[in-house]
Amino acid sequence: MGSKSSELHPHLHETQIEGSQIYKGKLLDVRRDRVRLPDGQEGTREYIVHQGAVVVIPITDAGKLMLVRQFRYPLGEVFVEFPAGKIDPGEDILTTGQREFLEETGHVANEWRYLGVMHPCVGYSNERIEIFLARDIEHKSEQQLDHGEFVDVLEMELDEAIAAVRAGEITDSKTITGLMWAEKVLRSDW
Amino acid sequence: MGSKSSELHPHLHETQIEGSQIYKGKLLDVRRDRVRLPDGQEGTREYIVHQGAVVVIPITDAGKLMLVRQFRYPLGEVFVEFPAGKIDPGEDILTTGQREFLEETGHVANEWRYLGVMHPCVGYSNERIEIFLARDIEHKSEQQLDHGEFVDVLEMELDEAIAAVRAGEITDSKTITGLMWAEKVLRSDW
């Protein structure tokens, strides 16, 4: 993790002088901090504090990917995405992945492999998304969606999903990241 | 763009009842809307309104990728990313890409190719990031950084950058998305 260690790049480092919470809603926790910049001057940083999330790359016995279709209000469009959801307070990330996969698709998986982490929005959010591969999938129940959650389930071949990235039909960052991982895992030795 | 059209999936669609601006800072514009959910009930959606951004995948004559190293305050870590920046009001996206590439790296490119768009954070931001490939690169000047911007420039082989994704050293979503595009463009017919 060499490039992630700030100690290696002290000439880039910023430190907090003072922090304040600007807004705390049902979803968003907005902060504004006064910071000391690398050149000694002061600056302001505004950002979202997020509890983190998990995305699941589910691969069926037939080798297909399971995805979900969901309306995303900020963009006013329907997106095709891998199943994902926020980490509950105190919840371990494997449990989050298993819970969200069951809730959104009604399926369980018997084989889970942790792949890594991605950061969707480094400029103004501290959100991290932990990535799991899920295999040996079984249908378990109906979807168990939260209030205000409406999700279709679909299956795609890997090639079809990658073609959908090229065509601009899959544009969600956690899903594109998951597809990069899926391609490497399924076709090589990652 | 079939899967993006909400008209195809009316059972997922949400519509605004009322919108309000919660906070308008230097960077963040935070909204909270009352919405009509697909089942007729009411819900709340909180999100960031963003002007959009451009990410540049610069490929040198030697076939290397140019990237930048930057401290990201929300996460308190240094990230390796493709050069990127926000679209100024009224600015066309190619101009944004050329401007940000020059500001962050001191380089210009004579060949620009538009690849597509990605959405970093569909759950709570309307940000879109437009993706350009830049080739035939020349050194032009010093970096022209904004106040509060501190950026190192580096070069990596494509294989090295992809290995860094696997190793968890590159985790930024626009950069991983750019690497997927770069790999396809450089190795196949995308």
Chai-1 contact restraints between the chains, C-beta under 6 A:
chainA,res_idxA,chainB,res_idxB,connection_type,confidence,min_distance_angstrom,max_distance_angstrom,comment,restraint_id
A,M1,B,G168,contact,1.0,0.0,6.0,A-B,restraint_1
A,S3,B,V80,contact,1.0,0.0,6.0,A-B,restraint_2
A,S3,B,E169,contact,1.0,0.0,6.0,A-B,restraint_3
A,K4,B,E77,contact,1.0,0.0,6.0,A-B,restraint_4
A,S6,B,E77,contact,1.0,0.0,6.0,A-B,restraint_5
A,S6,B,V78,contact,1.0,0.0,6.0,A-B,restraint_6
A,H9,B,V78,contact,1.0,0.0,6.0,A-B,restraint_7
A,L12,B,F71,contact,1.0,0.0,6.0,A-B,restraint_8
A,L12,B,V78,contact,1.0,0.0,6.0,A-B,restraint_9
A,L12,B,F150,contact,1.0,0.0,6.0,A-B,restraint_10
A,H13,B,F71,contact,1.0,0.0,6.0,A-B,restraint_11
A,E14,B,F71,contact,1.0,0.0,6.0,A-B,restraint_12
A,E14,B,Y73,contact,1.0,0.0,6.0,A-B,restraint_13
A,I22,B,Y23,contact,1.0,0.0,6.0,A-B,restraint_14
A,Y23,B,I22,contact,1.0,0.0,6.0,A-B,restraint_15
A,Y23,B,Y23,contact,1.0,0.0,6.0,A-B,restraint_16
A,Y23,B,V30,contact,1.0,0.0,6.0,A-B,restraint_17
A,G25,B,E46,contact,1.0,0.0,6.0,A-B,restraint_18
A,L27,B,E46,contact,1.0,0.0,6.0,A-B,restraint_19
A,L28,B,E46,contact,1.0,0.0,6.0,A-B,restraint_20
A,V30,B,V30,contact,1.0,0.0,6.0,A-B,restraint_21
A,L37,B,G148,contact,1.0,0.0,6.0,A-B,restraint_22
A,P38,B,F150,contact,1.0,0.0,6.0,A-B,restraint_23
A,G43,B,G148,contact,1.0,0.0,6.0,A-B,restraint_24
A,R45,B,Y73,contact,1.0,0.0,6.0,A-B,restraint_25
A,E46,B,G25,contact,1.0,0.0,6.0,A-B,restraint_26
A,E46,B,L27,contact,1.0,0.0,6.0,A-B,restraint_27
A,E46,B,L28,contact,1.0,0.0,6.0,A-B,restraint_28
A,Y47,B,P74,contact,1.0,0.0,6.0,A-B,restraint_29
A,F71,B,L12,contact,1.0,0.0,6.0,A-B,restraint_30
A,F71,B,H13,contact,1.0,0.0,6.0,A-B,restraint_31
A,F71,B,E14,contact,1.0,0.0,6.0,A-B,restraint_32
A,R72,B,V122,contact,1.0,0.0,6.0,A-B,restraint_33
A,Y73,B,E14,contact,1.0,0.0,6.0,A-B,restraint_34
A,Y73,B,R45,contact,1.0,0.0,6.0,A-B,restraint_35
A,P74,B,Y47,contact,1.0,0.0,6.0,A-B,restraint_36
A,P74,B,S125,contact,1.0,0.0,6.0,A-B,restraint_37
A,P74,B,N126,contact,1.0,0.0,6.0,A-B,restraint_38
A,L75,B,N126,contact,1.0,0.0,6.0,A-B,restraint_39
A,E77,B,K4,contact,1.0,0.0,6.0,A-B,restraint_40
A,E77,B,S6,contact,1.0,0.0,6.0,A-B,restraint_41
A,V78,B,S6,contact,1.0,0.0,6.0,A-B,restraint_42
A,V78,B,H9,contact,1.0,0.0,6.0,A-B,restraint_43
A,V78,B,L12,contact,1.0,0.0,6.0,A-B,restraint_44
A,F79,B,V122,contact,1.0,0.0,6.0,A-B,restraint_45
A,V80,B,S3,contact,1.0,0.0,6.0,A-B,restraint_46
A,G116,B,G168,contact,1.0,0.0,6.0,A-B,restraint_47
A,V117,B,T171,contact,1.0,0.0,6.0,A-B,restraint_48
A,M118,B,T171,contact,1.0,0.0,6.0,A-B,restraint_49
A,M118,B,S173,contact,1.0,0.0,6.0,A-B,restraint_50
A,H119,B,T171,contact,1.0,0.0,6.0,A-B,restraint_51
A,H119,B,D172,contact,1.0,0.0,6.0,A-B,restraint_52
A,P120,B,P120,contact,1.0,0.0,6.0,A-B,restraint_53
A,P120,B,C121,contact,1.0,0.0,6.0,A-B,restraint_54
A,P120,B,S173,contact,1.0,0.0,6.0,A-B,restraint_55
A,C121,B,P120,contact,1.0,0.0,6.0,A-B,restraint_56
A,C121,B,C121,contact,1.0,0.0,6.0,A-B,restraint_57
A,V122,B,R72,contact,1.0,0.0,6.0,A-B,restraint_58
A,V122,B,F79,contact,1.0,0.0,6.0,A-B,restraint_59
A,V122,B,D172,contact,1.0,0.0,6.0,A-B,restraint_60
A,S125,B,P74,contact,1.0,0.0,6.0,A-B,restraint_61
A,N126,B,P74,contact,1.0,0.0,6.0,A-B,restraint_62
A,N126,B,L75,contact,1.0,0.0,6.0,A-B,restraint_63
A,G148,B,L37,contact,1.0,0.0,6.0,A-B,restraint_64
A,G148,B,G43,contact,1.0,0.0,6.0,A-B,restraint_65
A,F150,B,L12,contact,1.0,0.0,6.0,A-B,restraint_66
A,F150,B,P38,contact,1.0,0.0,6.0,A-B,restraint_67
A,R166,B,W190,contact,1.0,0.0,6.0,A-B,restraint_68
A,G168,B,M1,contact,1.0,0.0,6.0,A-B,restraint_69
A,G168,B,G116,contact,1.0,0.0,6.0,A-B,restraint_70
A,E169,B,S3,contact,1.0,0.0,6.0,A-B,restraint_71
A,T171,B,V117,contact,1.0,0.0,6.0,A-B,restraint_72
A,T171,B,M118,contact,1.0,0.0,6.0,A-B,restraint_73
A,T171,B,H119,contact,1.0,0.0,6.0,A-B,restraint_74
A,D172,B,H119,contact,1.0,0.0,6.0,A-B,restraint_75
A,D172,B,V122,contact,1.0,0.0,6.0,A-B,restraint_76
A,S173,B,M118,contact,1.0,0.0,6.0,A-B,restraint_77
A,S173,B,P120,contact,1.0,0.0,6.0,A-B,restraint_78
A,S173,B,S173,contact,1.0,0.0,6.0,A-B,restraint_79
A,I176,B,T177,contact,1.0,0.0,6.0,A-B,restraint_80
A,T177,B,I176,contact,1.0,0.0,6.0,A-B,restraint_81
A,M180,B,M180,contact,1.0,0.0,6.0,A-B,restraint_82
A,W190,B,R166,contact,1.0,0.0,6.0,A-B,restraint_83
